[in-house]
Amino acid sequence: MIDARRRLVDAIIAEIIEHEGTAQELAEFAHRMDVDGHHATAETIRATSRARRVKGLELRGNLAALAIADHEATEGSD
């Protein structure tokens, strides 16, 4: 059970890193598009970047919920 939980946490952390990294890259690309005058394209890319950041935050929330559940489970077993 502990190994399965650890793999789940590791997978969530990897997803957080992926989403946040992609969000940063998209934000930088949107900025370049905006500077080049491609404002509509930049806005679309920014929206995608924001969606990735939101997904990262959701995953962080899931990770926090798992930590709380683990803490409650260990307190209950005492």
N, CA, C and O atoms as a GROMACS GRO file, in nm:
protein
  312
    1MET      N    1   0.082  -0.119   0.000
    1MET     CA    2   0.000   0.000   0.000
    1MET      C    3   0.087   0.126   0.000
    1MET      O    4   0.056   0.223  -0.069
    2ILE      N    5   0.194   0.122   0.078
    2ILE     CA    6   0.282   0.239   0.086
    2ILE      C    7   0.349   0.263  -0.049
    2ILE      O    8   0.362   0.378  -0.092
    3ASP      N    9   0.392   0.156  -0.117
    3ASP     CA   10   0.454   0.171  -0.249
    3ASP      C   11   0.356   0.229  -0.350
    3ASP      O   12   0.392   0.314  -0.430
    4ALA      N   13   0.232   0.182  -0.345
    4ALA     CA   14   0.130   0.233  -0.438
    4ALA      C   15   0.106   0.381  -0.411
    4ALA      O   16   0.094   0.459  -0.505
    5ARG      N   17   0.099   0.420  -0.285
    5ARG     CA   18   0.076   0.560  -0.249
    5ARG      C   19   0.195   0.645  -0.295
    5ARG      O   20   0.177   0.755  -0.347
    6ARG      N   21   0.314   0.593  -0.276
    6ARG     CA   22   0.436   0.666  -0.317
    6ARG      C   23   0.438   0.685  -0.469
    6ARG      O   24   0.475   0.792  -0.517
    7ARG      N   25   0.400   0.582  -0.544
    7ARG     CA   26   0.395   0.594  -0.690
    7ARG      C   27   0.291   0.697  -0.733
    7ARG      O   28   0.312   0.772  -0.828
    8LEU      N   29   0.178   0.699  -0.663
    8LEU     CA   30   0.074   0.796  -0.693
    8LEU      C   31   0.124   0.939  -0.668
    8LEU      O   32   0.105   1.027  -0.751
    9VAL      N   33   0.187   0.960  -0.554
    9VAL     CA   34   0.243   1.092  -0.521
    9VAL      C   35   0.348   1.132  -0.624
    9VAL      O   36   0.349   1.246  -0.670
   10ASP      N   37   0.435   1.040  -0.660
   10ASP     CA   38   0.538   1.069  -0.761
   10ASP      C   39   0.476   1.105  -0.895
   10ASP      O   40   0.523   1.196  -0.963
   11ALA      N   41   0.370   1.035  -0.934
   11ALA     CA   42   0.302   1.064  -1.061
   11ALA      C   43   0.237   1.202  -1.057
   11ALA      O   44   0.242   1.276  -1.155
   12ILE      N   45   0.176   1.237  -0.945
   12ILE     CA   46   0.114   1.369  -0.932
   12ILE      C   47   0.220   1.478  -0.938
   12ILE      O   48   0.201   1.580  -1.005
   13ILE      N   49   0.331   1.458  -0.871
   13ILE     CA   50   0.439   1.557  -0.874
   13ILE      C   51   0.492   1.574  -1.016
   13ILE      O   52   0.518   1.686  -1.060
   14ALA      N   53   0.509   1.463  -1.087
   14ALA     CA   54   0.556   1.472  -1.226
   14ALA      C   55   0.457   1.549  -1.313
   14ALA      O   56   0.498   1.628  -1.398
   15GLU      N   57   0.328   1.528  -1.291
   15GLU     CA   58   0.226   1.602  -1.366
   15GLU      C   59   0.230   1.751  -1.333
   15GLU      O   60   0.216   1.835  -1.422
   16ILE      N   61   0.249   1.783  -1.207
   16ILE     CA   62   0.259   1.924  -1.166
   16ILE      C   63   0.375   1.990  -1.238
   16ILE      O   64   0.361   2.099  -1.293
   17ILE      N   65   0.489   1.925  -1.237
   17ILE     CA   66   0.608   1.978  -1.302
   17ILE      C   67   0.583   1.999  -1.451
   17ILE      O   68   0.621   2.101  -1.507
   18GLU      N   69   0.520   1.901  -1.515
   18GLU     CA   70   0.491   1.911  -1.658
   18GLU      C   71   0.397   2.027  -1.688
   18GLU      O   72   0.424   2.108  -1.777
   19HIS      N   73   0.288   2.037  -1.613
   19HIS     CA   74   0.190   2.144  -1.638
   19HIS      C   75   0.249   2.282  -1.612
   19HIS      O   76   0.228   2.374  -1.691
   20GLU      N   77   0.323   2.296  -1.504
   20GLU     CA   78   0.380   2.427  -1.472
   20GLU      C   79   0.490   2.465  -1.570
   20GLU      O   80   0.503   2.582  -1.606
   21GLY      N   81   0.570   2.369  -1.612
   21GLY     CA   82   0.674   2.397  -1.712
   21GLY      C   83   0.614   2.437  -1.846
   21GLY      O   84   0.659   2.533  -1.908
   22THR      N   85   0.512   2.364  -1.888
   22THR     CA   86   0.445   2.398  -2.013
   22THR      C   87   0.378   2.535  -2.005
   22THR      O   88   0.382   2.612  -2.100
   23ALA      N   89   0.317   2.564  -1.891
   23ALA     CA   90   0.253   2.694  -1.872
   23ALA      C   91   0.355   2.806  -1.886
   23ALA      O   92   0.327   2.908  -1.950
   24GLN      N   93   0.471   2.789  -1.828
   24GLN     CA   94   0.576   2.891  -1.837
   24GLN      C   95   0.623   2.909  -1.982
   24GLN      O   96   0.637   3.021  -2.029
   25GLU      N   97   0.646   2.799  -2.051
   25GLU     CA   98   0.688   2.806  -2.191
   25GLU      C   99   0.583   2.875  -2.277
   25GLU      O  100   0.616   2.958  -2.362
   26LEU      N  101   0.457   2.842  -2.254
   26LEU     CA  102   0.350   2.904  -2.331
   26LEU      C  103   0.340   3.054  -2.301
   26LEU      O  104   0.317   3.134  -2.391
   27ALA      N  105   0.357   3.092  -2.175
   27ALA     CA  106   0.352   3.234  -2.138
   27ALA      C  107   0.463   3.312  -2.208
   27ALA      O  108   0.441   3.423  -2.257
   28GLU      N  109   0.582   3.253  -2.213
   28GLU     CA  110   0.694   3.319  -2.281
   28GLU      C  111   0.666   3.330  -2.431
   28GLU      O  112   0.694   3.433  -2.491
   29PHE      N  113   0.612   3.225  -2.490
   29PHE     CA  114   0.580   3.226  -2.633
   29PHE      C  115   0.470   3.330  -2.661
   29PHE      O  116   0.477   3.401  -2.761
   30ALA      N  117   0.371   3.338  -2.574
   30ALA     CA  118   0.264   3.437  -2.590
   30ALA      C  119   0.321   3.578  -2.586
   30ALA      O  120   0.279   3.664  -2.664
   31HIS      N  121   0.414   3.601  -2.498
   31HIS     CA  122   0.477   3.732  -2.490
   31HIS      C  123   0.546   3.767  -2.622
   31HIS      O  124   0.532   3.878  -2.673
   32ARG      N  125   0.621   3.671  -2.677
   32ARG     CA  126   0.688   3.695  -2.805
   32ARG      C  127   0.588   3.723  -2.916
   32ARG      O  128   0.610   3.810  -3.001
   33MET      N  129   0.477   3.650  -2.916
   33MET     CA  130   0.373   3.673  -3.017
   33MET      C  131   0.312   3.812  -3.002
   33MET      O  132   0.285   3.880  -3.100
   34ASP      N  133   0.292   3.853  -2.879
   34ASP     CA  134   0.235   3.985  -2.852
   34ASP      C  135   0.329   4.095  -2.900
   34ASP      O  136   0.286   4.192  -2.963
   35VAL      N  137   0.458   4.080  -2.871
   35VAL     CA  138   0.559   4.177  -2.913
   35VAL      C  139   0.563   4.187  -3.066
   35VAL      O  140   0.581   4.295  -3.122
   36ASP      N  141   0.545   4.073  -3.132
   36ASP     CA  142   0.547   4.069  -3.279
   36ASP      C  143   0.417   4.118  -3.341
   36ASP      O  144   0.405   4.123  -3.464
   37GLY      N  145   0.319   4.153  -3.258
   37GLY     CA  146   0.195   4.206  -3.310
   37GLY      C  147   0.085   4.105  -3.335
   37GLY      O  148  -0.019   4.139  -3.390
   38HIS      N  149   0.107   3.982  -3.296
   38HIS     CA  150   0.008   3.876  -3.314
   38HIS      C  151  -0.076   3.866  -3.186
   38HIS      O  152  -0.069   3.767  -3.113
   39HIS      N  153  -0.155   3.968  -3.162
   39HIS     CA  154  -0.226   3.981  -3.035
   39HIS      C  155  -0.332   3.872  -3.012
   39HIS      O  156  -0.343   3.820  -2.902
   40ALA      N  157  -0.407   3.838  -3.114
   40ALA     CA  158  -0.511   3.734  -3.099
   40ALA      C  159  -0.446   3.599  -3.069
   40ALA      O  160  -0.494   3.524  -2.984
   41THR      N  161  -0.339   3.569  -3.140
   41THR     CA  162  -0.268   3.444  -3.116
   41THR      C  163  -0.210   3.442  -2.975
   41THR      O  164  -0.216   3.342  -2.904
   42ALA      N  165  -0.153   3.555  -2.934
   42ALA     CA  166  -0.095   3.565  -2.800
   42ALA      C  167  -0.202   3.541  -2.693
   42ALA      O  168  -0.176   3.473  -2.594
   43GLU      N  169  -0.320   3.596  -2.713
   43GLU     CA  170  -0.427   3.579  -2.614
   43GLU      C  171  -0.470   3.432  -2.606
   43GLU      O  172  -0.496   3.381  -2.497
   44THR      N  173  -0.478   3.366  -2.719
   44THR     CA  174  -0.514   3.224  -2.720
   44THR      C  175  -0.409   3.141  -2.645
   44THR      O  176  -0.442   3.052  -2.567
   45ILE      N  177  -0.283   3.172  -2.671
   45ILE     CA  178  -0.174   3.099  -2.604
   45ILE      C  179  -0.175   3.129  -2.455
   45ILE      O  180  -0.151   3.040  -2.373
   46ARG      N  181  -0.202   3.254  -2.419
   46ARG     CA  182  -0.210   3.288  -2.276
   46ARG      C  183  -0.323   3.212  -2.207
   46ARG      O  184  -0.308   3.167  -2.093
   47ALA      N  185  -0.435   3.197  -2.276
   47ALA     CA  186  -0.548   3.122  -2.218
   47ALA      C  187  -0.508   2.976  -2.194
   47ALA      O  188  -0.543   2.918  -2.092
   48THR      N  189  -0.435   2.920  -2.287
   48THR     CA  190  -0.388   2.782  -2.270
   48THR      C  191  -0.288   2.774  -2.154
   48THR      O  192  -0.290   2.679  -2.077
   49SER      N  193  -0.203   2.874  -2.144
   49SER     CA  194  -0.107   2.879  -2.034
   49SER      C  195  -0.179   2.885  -1.899
   49SER      O  196  -0.143   2.814  -1.805
   50ARG      N  197  -0.281   2.970  -1.891
   50ARG     CA  198  -0.358   2.981  -1.766
   50ARG      C  199  -0.425   2.848  -1.732
   50ARG      O  200  -0.429   2.808  -1.615
   51ALA      N  201  -0.477   2.780  -1.833
   51ALA     CA  202  -0.543   2.651  -1.809
   51ALA      C  203  -0.442   2.550  -1.751
   51ALA      O  204  -0.476   2.472  -1.663
   52ARG      N  205  -0.320   2.554  -1.802
   52ARG     CA  206  -0.216   2.464  -1.750
   52ARG      C  207  -0.182   2.499  -1.605
   52ARG      O  208  -0.161   2.410  -1.523
   53ARG      N  209  -0.177   2.628  -1.575
   53ARG     CA  210  -0.148   2.670  -1.437
   53ARG      C  211  -0.259   2.626  -1.342
   53ARG      O  212  -0.233   2.581  -1.230
   54VAL      N  213  -0.383   2.639  -1.388
   54VAL     CA  214  -0.497   2.596  -1.306
   54VAL      C  215  -0.490   2.446  -1.282
   54VAL      O  216  -0.514   2.401  -1.170
   55LYS      N  217  -0.458   2.370  -1.384
   55LYS     CA  218  -0.446   2.224  -1.368
   55LYS      C  219  -0.336   2.192  -1.267
   55LYS      O  220  -0.351   2.101  -1.185
   56GLY      N  221  -0.226   2.265  -1.274
   56GLY     CA  222  -0.118   2.246  -1.176
   56GLY      C  223  -0.165   2.274  -1.034
   56GLY      O  224  -0.130   2.202  -0.941
   57LEU      N  225  -0.244   2.379  -1.018
   57LEU     CA  226  -0.298   2.411  -0.886
   57LEU      C  227  -0.394   2.303  -0.837
   57LEU      O  228  -0.394   2.266  -0.720
   58GLU      N  229  -0.476   2.252  -0.928
   58GLU     CA  230  -0.567   2.142  -0.891
   58GLU      C  231  -0.488   2.020  -0.844
   58GLU      O  232  -0.523   1.957  -0.745
   59LEU      N  233  -0.381   1.989  -0.915
   59LEU     CA  234  -0.298   1.875  -0.877
   59LEU      C  235  -0.231   1.898  -0.742
   59LEU      O  236  -0.218   1.806  -0.662
   60ARG      N  237  -0.189   2.022  -0.716
   60ARG     CA  238  -0.132   2.054  -0.585
   60ARG      C  239  -0.236   2.033  -0.475
   60ARG      O  240  -0.204   1.986  -0.366
   61GLY      N  241  -0.361   2.070  -0.506
   61GLY     CA  242  -0.469   2.046  -0.410
   61GLY      C  243  -0.489   1.898  -0.384
   61GLY      O  244  -0.510   1.856  -0.270
   62ASN      N  245  -0.484   1.819  -0.490
   62ASN     CA  246  -0.496   1.673  -0.474
   62ASN      C  247  -0.383   1.618  -0.388
   62ASN      O  248  -0.404   1.531  -0.304
   63LEU      N  249  -0.263   1.669  -0.411
   63LEU     CA  250  -0.148   1.625  -0.334
   63LEU      C  251  -0.165   1.661  -0.186
   63LEU      O  252  -0.133   1.582  -0.097
   64ALA      N  253  -0.216   1.780  -0.160
   64ALA     CA  254  -0.240   1.823  -0.022
   64ALA      C  255  -0.347   1.735   0.043
   64ALA      O  256  -0.335   1.698   0.160
   65ALA      N  257  -0.451   1.702  -0.033
   65ALA     CA  258  -0.557   1.617   0.022
   65ALA      C  259  -0.502   1.479   0.056
   65ALA      O  260  -0.539   1.421   0.159
   66LEU      N  261  -0.414   1.426  -0.028
   66LEU     CA  262  -0.351   1.297   0.003
   66LEU      C  263  -0.267   1.305   0.130
   66LEU      O  264  -0.269   1.214   0.213
   67ALA      N  265  -0.195   1.415   0.145
   67ALA     CA  266  -0.111   1.433   0.264
   67ALA      C  267  -0.198   1.438   0.389
   67ALA      O  268  -0.164   1.379   0.492
   68ILE      N  269  -0.309   1.508   0.381
   68ILE     CA  270  -0.401   1.517   0.496
   68ILE      C  271  -0.459   1.380   0.527
   68ILE      O  272  -0.467   1.340   0.643
   69ALA      N  273  -0.500   1.308   0.423
   69ALA     CA  274  -0.556   1.174   0.443
   69ALA      C  275  -0.453   1.081   0.507
   69ALA      O  276  -0.486   1.002   0.596
   70ASP      N  277  -0.329   1.090   0.460
   70ASP     CA  278  -0.223   1.008   0.520
   70ASP      C  279  -0.202   1.044   0.666
   70ASP      O  280  -0.187   0.957   0.751
   71HIS      N  281  -0.201   1.172   0.694
   71HIS     CA  282  -0.181   1.218   0.833
   71HIS      C  283  -0.296   1.169   0.922
   71HIS      O  284  -0.273   1.120   1.033
   72GLU      N  285  -0.418   1.184   0.873
   72GLU     CA  286  -0.534   1.139   0.952
   72GLU      C  287  -0.532   0.988   0.972
   72GLU      O  288  -0.570   0.938   1.079
   73ALA      N  289  -0.489   0.916   0.868
   73ALA     CA  290  -0.484   0.770   0.879
   73ALA      C  291  -0.380   0.725   0.982
   73ALA      O  292  -0.402   0.630   1.058
   74THR      N  293  -0.267   0.795   0.985
   74THR     CA  294  -0.163   0.757   1.082
   74THR      C  295  -0.201   0.799   1.224
   74THR      O  296  -0.164   0.731   1.320
   75GLU      N  297  -0.273   0.908   1.237
   75GLU     CA  298  -0.318   0.948   1.370
   75GLU      C  299  -0.424   0.852   1.422
   75GLU      O  300  -0.429   0.822   1.541
   76GLY      N  301  -0.509   0.806   1.333
   76GLY     CA  302  -0.616   0.715   1.372
   76GLY      C  303  -0.566   0.576   1.410
   76GLY      O  304  -0.634   0.502   1.480
   77SER      N  305  -0.445   0.541   1.364
   77SER     CA  306  -0.393   0.408   1.393
   77SER      C  307  -0.318   0.404   1.526
   77SER      O  308  -0.276   0.297   1.569
   78ASP      N  309  -0.302   0.519   1.591
   78ASP     CA  310  -0.231   0.522   1.720
   78ASP      C  311  -0.315   0.470   1.833
   78ASP      O  312  -0.270   0.466   1.947
   0.00000   0.00000   0.00000
